[in-house]
Amino acid sequence: MKLCLYSGAGNTFVVIDGRESLPAIDVVGLCSRFGTDGLMVLRSEDDCDFVMDYFNSDGSGGMMCGNGGRCIVAFADHLGIEPRDGKVYSFRAADGMHTGEVLQREGVQKTVRLRMIDVTEMYPALDGWFLNTGTRHFVKFVPDVESIDIRQEGRRYRWDPAFAPVGANANFVQVSDVLKVRTFEKGVEDETLACGTGITASALAACLNGVAPHSVDGDGRRHYLIRARRDALSVDFLQGSREFTSVYLTGPTTLVSTEEL
């Protein structure tokens, strides 16, 4: 079985081509072996370009991963899968339909723009915001993200009774020239270098918190620049009275290696 290792702004994944039959996959074992945050399988589908099956490194699934979504679009491009409309991939994930487009190719690195779900579930929670961007997130604004003990504080919010029984990822955001974000991910149970759904939730929470966007288009589309632990990304969206629509996450992906099992 062949597989690829991908990095989405430091968020790392095992990615497998599952368009044909596969043997049983040991998610925990493969993620442990390669030191990745998660594993994805690309499967064929009749009504879209492919299906994305995502699993955290502890084997849990059933949620969306934004950086994983960008990486699996880069993987589809790597496999030579042609988008049905000739430009933009359409694929199904655990939270519904998404689109993804490769904006730039530079060797093993690609810039991918991913459409996230519309966000309707959001409310003030504890000393921050709760949002569901395809995965459940808590966002807290802090003066200095570098001073946060992510393991301790992240674990405390991740298991807070307010988010029981499922829990939530915990994001800590500093407002400066860009939004600086650090994320404690459930399923990984530690800080990850980037979390796409968390970065998206952080940008939307910034809007809810009255933080001015970095730019606004003529149609009202708001753009926020994000700095994860290693790379820069951007989130843009339209804000409605009770929802965020046309939400996009854009950032780098890297094909780290191709492996044979």
N, C-alpha and C positions, 0 to 999 in steps of 0.2 A: 504494500500500500504506500502510495506517495502522499506526502503532505508538505505544506508550506508553513513557515513561520513568518508572521507579519507583526509589524509595530504600527500602531495608530497613535502618533504623538507620544510614544512611550508605553501605551497600553498594548500588551503583547498577547498574541493568539496563535494557537495551532489551527490551521485551516485545511479542511479535507474536501476533496471533490467526491461527492456522494451521488453523482448522476447515475452511476451503476451500483449494483449491489455491493454492500460493504460487510466485512466481518464485524462482530461485536466490538464496540469502541470503549476502551477504558479511559474515560474522560479524566478522572483524578490522576491516574498513572501517567498519561501523556502530558498533562499540564505540569505535573511534578517533574517528569523527566526533562522537559525543555524549559522549565521555569517560567511558564506563561500564566497570564491572568485568566485565560479562558480558552475555549475550543469552539470552533464553528464547523458545521457541515453545510456545503452548498448542494441542494437537491433540485432536480428538475420539477417543473410545474407547467401545466397546460395553459393556464390563463395569465402567466407572467413570465419573466425571464428566468427566475429561479426562486427558491425558498431558502431562507437563512435559519438554520437551527443553531441556537446559541446556548452554551453551558458555561457557568462559572467554574473556577478551578476546583471547587468542592463538589462538583457534579450537579449542582442545582441548575435549573433552567426555567423556561416559561417567561422570560423577560427580554426586553430589548437592550442592546448595547450599541450606543451611537458610534464609538470608534470601531467596534466590530463591524457595524454596518458599512462604514467607509472602507474598512479593509476587505470585506467580502466583495465589494464592488471592484476594488483594485484586483482582487483574485479572479473575478469573472473576466475582467479585461485581460489578465495574464493567461487565462485558459483559452482565450480567443473567442469567447461567447460574444456574439453580436447583439446589441440591444434591438428589440423588435422595431422600435421607432427610428433606429439608426443612430441615436445619440444618447438617450437617457435610459438607464436600466430601470425596470420595474420589478420589485421583489416583495415577497411576503415574509414578515417576521412575526414573533409572538404577539406583538401589539397591533398588527395590521399591515397595511400596504405602505411601501416606501418607494422613493425613487432615488437614484444616485447617478452622478455624472462625473467622469474623469475630466477635470479641467486642464491638467498639465501632466506631462510625462517627462521625467528626467532619469533615465536608466531604471534602477530599482525603486525610485521614489516617484510617487504620484500624488497629486493634489485632488481630493475628491470632495464634491459637494453633495451632501445627503439631506433629503427631505425627511424631517421627523414627523410624528403625529401632531395633529392639532391638540393643544393643551387646554383642557377645561377644568381639571381638578387642581385647585390651588387655594390655599388659605393660610392666614397667620397661624404659626404653631410654636409653642414654647417661646424662645427668644429669636425666632426667625420665621422662615416660610416653609411650608410643605408644598411640593408640586409633583405631579405624576407626568413625566415626559416619556413614558413608555416603560420606565422603571421608577420606583418611589424614591423621592429625594427630599432631604431636609437641607435648607440653605441658611447659614448664619453669616452675617457680616461682622468682620473683626478689623481692628486697627492694623494688625501686623500678622499675616499668615505664617511668617517664619517663626514666630514665637509660640505657635500652637503645638501642643503635644498631640499629634494626630492620632496616635494609637489609643491614648487614654481618652481624649475628648471625643474622637470619632466613635469609639466603641460605646461610650456613654450615651450618645444620641442615637446610635444605631439600634440599641436595645431599650430605648426609653419606652415606658408604657404607653405614651401618647401614640406610638406607631405600631403597637402590638395588634395582632400576633405576628404580622409579616415582618415588621421592622422597616427601616429606610436607610439608604446611603446618607452619609453626612458630608456636606460640602462647607468649606470655610473660605470666605471671599473677602479680599482686600480691594478697596476702590482706590486706584491710583491713575496713572496715565492709561492703564489697561485694567481689566479685572483679573486679579491674580487669584487662582483657584487651587485649593488642595482638597482631595476627596478620599474619604475612607469608604471602601466598597464592601458591602455585605456579600457573602459568597466567596470573596477573596479574604475578607476579615483583616484587612490591612490597608494602608495607603497605596494607591496606584499612581503612576506618573501622569495619567490623564484618564478622565471618564467622560465619554461623549454626552451621555444623557445628563450627567451631573453638570458639565459645562453649559449645556443648554438650559438646565434648570437655574443655574446661577445667573445667566444673562436675563432670563425672564424675571427672576426675583429682583435683580437690579432695577429692571423697569418698574416693577411693582413698588420698589423702595424709593422711587423717584430719582434714581441715578440717570443722568443724561446719557443718551447713546453717543457713540463716537461720530455717527452720521445718520442722516434721515433722508431717504429718497423722496421724490416728488409725490409718490403714492402713499407716503407715510411709513414706508418700510424702515424699521429701525435696525441699525447695525451696531453690535458690540464686539470689541476686540478682547480676546481672552489669552492669558498666559498660564499654561499648565506648568508642571514642574520642569518640562524640557522644551516644549514647542509652543508656538503661537497658533491659535485657531480663531475662527469668527463665528458668530451666530447672528442671523438676521431673521426678521419676522414682522408680521402685521399684528397690531394690538386691537382687539375688539372690546366691547363693553364687558364681556364676561369670559373671553377666551383669547388665546393666541393662535393665529392661523398662519399657514404658509411658512412654517418654521424650518430653517435650514442650518445645518452645521457643516462648516468647511474647514479642512485642515489636511496635514500631510499623512501619507502612509508609506511604509517602507517594506519591501520584500527582504527579509533578513536572510533566509536560507530555504533551500528545498531539501527535504529529507526522504529517505527510503526506509520503510520498516519491513 
